[in-house]
Amino acid sequence: MLLNDNQIFLDLELSNRDAVLEFISLQAQRLGIIEDQEILLKDFISREDQYPTAFQEGIAIPHAKSVTVKKAALFFIKTKEKMDWNSPDHFKVKFIFAILVPAMEAGTKHIKILSALAGNLMEEQFQERLFKVETKEDILNLFKSVEMEVA
């Protein structure tokens, strides 16, 4: 399973993109998904420097293909307030889906997860449900379709 309840964080008070990426890196190490939070953070920021991952207004999909990642995982964060994501479109972000993939699965698993997630996020019904999430269970139910596409 890519996403479980200990990888879901709701109503966090994080003020910017780098704070979010640092938080995800810390949690990934705490949960044993990665070996080194510094390497993961560097890989996230390197990816963001290439092109920001704000998907659209309200949503970002940061992703890292990293040697420190032990197994593919997904994190979900909903912040209390929208924040600037440093995107050229000036999108403000509140919902963050972070994809972590081992470097050796960069061309396979990473593409499957990203395309399944982006495909669902383009559907109006999925977005409506996303914008109303209040509990971890809401998120887990919403992501059943994404998990099935990736499996």
C-alpha positions, 0 to 999 in steps of 0.5 A, a space after each residue: 500500500 502506498 498510502 496509510 493513515 500514518 502518512 496522512 497529515 491534516 490541518 498542519 500549520 506550515 508556511 511555505 513549500 520548503 517547510 512542507 518538504 522538510 516535514 515530509 522528509 522528517 516523517 519519511 525517516 521516522 517511518 523508516 521509508 527512507 534512510 536519510 532525510 537530508 538526501 530526500 530533502 535535497 532531491 525534493 528541492 532539486 526537482 522543484 528547482 527544475 520546475 515547481 510541482 504545483 499541479 493547479 490552484 490548491 494542489 501540489 504533487 512534489 516527487 522525489 526519485 531518490 537513492 535514500 527511498 527504500 520503498 515507494 510511498 505516498 504522503 498526503 498533507 492538508 494545510 490550514 491555509 493556502 501557501 505560495 509554492 513558488 510556481 510560475 503560475 503563482 498557485 497557492 497550495 493547500 493539498 499536497 501529495 508527495 510521491 517518494 520512489 526508489 531511484 531504481 524505480 524512477 522510470 516505472 513505479 514513479 510514472 505509474 503513481 504520478 499518472 494515476 494521481 494526476 489522472 484522478 486529480 483532473 476529474 471534477 468529482 475527485 477534486 470535489 471530494 478532495 476539497 471536502 476531506 476532513 479525516 484520514 479515512 476520507 483520504 484513504 477512501 478517496 485514494 482507493 482508485 489511485 491505489 488500484 491503478 498503481 497495483 
